Amino acid sequence: MAKMDETLTMLKDLTDAKGISGHEKEARGVMEKYLAPHADEVYTDNLGSLIGKKAGNPDGPKIMVAGHLDEIGFMVTRIDDKGFVYFQTIGGWWSQVMLAQRVTIMGSKGDVTGVIGSKPPHILSAEARKKPVKIEDMFIDIGASSKDEAHDFGVKPGDSIVPYFEFSQLKNEKMLLAKAWDNRIGCAIAIEVLKQLKNADHPNVVYGVGTIQEEVGLRGARTSAHKIQPDIGFGVDVGIAGDTPGISNHEADSKLGKGPQLVLYDASMISHKGVRDFIVKTADENNIPYQFTSMAGGGTDSGSIHLTANGVPSLSITIATRYIHSHAAILHRDDFENAVKLIVEAIKKLDSETVKEIQLA
């Protein structure tokens, strides 16, 4: 691996952290470590979303930049008499990316390594090989020989189960492979935006937020936005990359390295035209590349943010990412850096007058 710089170290720390929906504490601790030096104050809402506040003009509008702390994973539901662990999925999983994958159970006596069990092909009939295994039939092998031994390991129902995968740079060093890009990259964007505004004038108050429980219903965005009461919201997340074999342009046409995605539409929100036009203009003026995208299904934290109080004009800005909702995904560092640059340039111009114009667009 190439030498790790400060940004890569942050991205590694964020993605290596374990934090499925409902148990984001470890990921929150990492984000707080990197966010706090650039914020005037850091606090949480009552469910555990992390909020870093930085005031440019304390009387200016409130701008919320939110990535979510949680990643998809599993939860222990029961342990059978032979010591095999059964689980509930947390977030959206496709069964075909799960078998034979390594996981970490966050037990009461420390981390326990396991693997999602699979049958060897030698004993499968030709018919069985063609059929995907149902998630409800899967189990995790932690090397226990009985329920009592599994309990002795510190494993019990309710424990978090996290995909295991180490952060890596690919041979093209701008291509980054890791678990939990969905959505530690959004957390990294929120951190980096506050960092780049450290000594800059901005006519507003900026909130860099790490929300909880996005993958199970945009829940932390609702509570944190209620606490902040923002005037403008940006949900920063991953988006679908369409540049791998088997994906048609009709399904997804974004490419890695071609700029952040501006989400026109998803199942949680129609993007606010005023914010969208403002961001496009900002990108064009600063020669920042961008791509448009839309998704018939799924949503981002903006879906909750824009419905806060009497409404918050919002836009989702996402990073095209391959293989999301699996153990390992790939994104391009340039897209991350251009997303940060775009949001920073936008924030510098979001004074009270501009926000009023946006609201009336």
Beta strands, then each sheet from edge to edge (+ up, - down):
strand 1: 41-44
strand 2: 50-55
strand 3: 62-68
strand 4: 73-79
strand 5: 85-90
strand 6: 102-107
strand 7: 110-116
strand 8: 140-141
strand 9: 160-163
strand 10: 168-169
strand 11: 175-178
strand 12: 205-211
strand 13: 232-240
strand 14: 261-266
strand 15: 269-270
strand 16: 291-294
strand 17: 314-321
strand 18: 329-332
sheet 1: 1+ 2- 12+ 3+ 13+ 17+ 14- 15+
sheet 2: 1+ 2- 12+ 3+ 13+ 17+ 14- 16-
sheet 3: 5+ 4- 9+ 6- 7+ 8-
sheet 4: 10+ 11- 18+
end
